[in-house]
């Protein structure tokens, strides 16, 4: 799998999954009925990279949202 070489913490909330990986990228999948996966309201069945400028250092999520903390690139 693409993340096997990374140290990552999988975050599961309701029907969506968030995977920030060590290189600062963020992958999400699952239901995005409220846009919470960052994929524009499209549900994703496979891990999909979220286009974010900067290195992701923390992720928080809820039913209607995802919040991302970005560090220096």
C-alpha positions as CSV (number, residue, x, y, z in Angstrom):
1,X,0.0,0.0,0.0
2,X,1.1,3.6,-0.7
3,X,1.4,4.5,3.0
4,X,3.3,1.5,4.2
5,X,6.6,3.4,4.4
6,X,5.2,6.2,6.4
7,X,4.5,6.6,10.1
8,X,0.8,7.5,10.1
9,X,-2.1,7.8,12.5
10,X,-5.4,6.7,11.0
11,X,-8.4,8.8,12.2
12,X,-11.9,7.4,11.8
13,X,-15.0,9.4,12.4
14,X,-18.5,8.2,11.6
15,X,-18.4,7.4,7.9
16,X,-15.1,9.1,6.9
17,X,-11.4,8.2,7.4
18,X,-8.5,10.7,7.6
19,X,-4.9,9.6,7.2
20,X,-2.2,12.2,7.7
21,X,1.2,10.8,6.7
22,X,4.7,11.6,7.8
23,X,5.6,13.6,4.6
24,X,2.9,16.1,5.4
25,X,0.3,14.8,2.9
26,X,-3.3,14.0,3.8
27,X,-5.4,11.2,2.4
28,X,-9.2,10.8,3.0
29,X,-11.9,8.4,2.0
30,X,-15.5,7.6,2.9
31,X,-18.7,9.6,2.9
32,X,-18.4,13.3,2.0
33,X,-22.0,14.2,2.1
34,X,-21.1,17.5,3.8
35,X,-17.7,17.9,2.1
36,X,-15.9,16.7,5.3
37,X,-13.3,14.7,3.4
38,X,-12.1,17.7,1.4
39,X,-13.1,16.0,-1.9
40,X,-15.8,18.5,-2.9
41,X,-18.8,16.5,-1.7
42,X,-17.7,13.4,-3.7
43,X,-17.7,10.1,-1.8
44,X,-14.4,8.2,-2.1
45,X,-14.0,4.5,-1.8
46,X,-10.2,4.5,-1.9
47,X,-7.7,6.7,-0.1
48,X,-7.5,10.0,-2.1
49,X,-4.9,12.7,-1.7
50,X,-6.3,16.1,-0.5
51,X,-4.7,19.0,-2.3
52,X,-3.4,21.3,0.5
53,X,-0.7,23.9,0.3
54,X,1.8,23.2,3.1
55,X,2.7,20.3,5.3
56,X,-0.2,18.8,7.4
57,X,0.8,18.6,11.0
58,X,-2.6,17.9,12.7
59,X,-6.1,17.0,11.7
60,X,-9.4,17.4,13.6
61,X,-12.7,16.2,12.3
62,X,-16.4,16.1,13.0
63,X,-19.6,15.1,11.2
64,X,-19.8,18.3,9.2
65,X,-16.2,19.4,9.0
66,X,-12.4,18.7,8.8
67,X,-9.9,21.1,10.3
68,X,-6.2,20.9,9.2
69,X,-3.2,22.6,10.9
70,X,-0.5,23.4,8.4
71,X,3.2,23.8,9.3
72,X,5.9,25.5,7.4
73,X,6.8,23.9,4.1
